[in-house]
Amino acid sequence: MQVFVIDPSTKDIRPTEITDGEAGVRRLIGFDSIDFDEIDENGDRLYFDESCFIRHSADVGRFRMDSLAPVAGVGIIAGGEPGGKAIASAQISIDALRSRVQFL
């Protein structure tokens, strides 16, 4: 499935493929404790390190999506059924995503 990696250290958003669902998201983020916020009615979600502000220092890159709280470290955009837990390919286009992300 195709997901998008938001990397604030390089200020880049790039597509990537994963085949192992939540385990793949955890691997890309780099931590086991992940959480997510739904970002649209299609079920797309922003996954992030649940402890990103406790774990990271001030020199770690941060980003904000829309009016959500800023995230420290890598974020992953993946799809899924609204209200569900299964992970699927992201529905949002990379251009639409780029217009909604601000690197801090």
QUILINUR-V138828 format. One record per backbone hydrogen bond with DSSP energy under -0.5 kcal/mol. NH is the residue of the N-H (numbers start at 1). CO is the residue of the C=O. Records with the same first field share a line. If there is no record, write none. Layout:
NH->CO + CO
//
This chain:
3->16
4->77
5->14
6->4 + 75
7->5 + 12
8->6
10->7
11->7
12->7
14->5
16->3
18->1
23->20
24->20 + 21
25->21
26->22
27->23
28->24
29->25
30->26
31->26
34->32
35->48
37->46
39->44
40->44
43->40
45->78
46->37
47->45 + 76
48->35
49->74
50->33
51->33
52->49
54->51
55->51
56->52
60->57
63->71
64->102
66->64 + 100
68->65
71->63
73->61
75->6
76->47
77->4
78->45 + 76
79->88
84->81
88->79
90->2
97->93
98->94
99->95
100->96 + 97
101->97 + 98
102->64
104->62
//
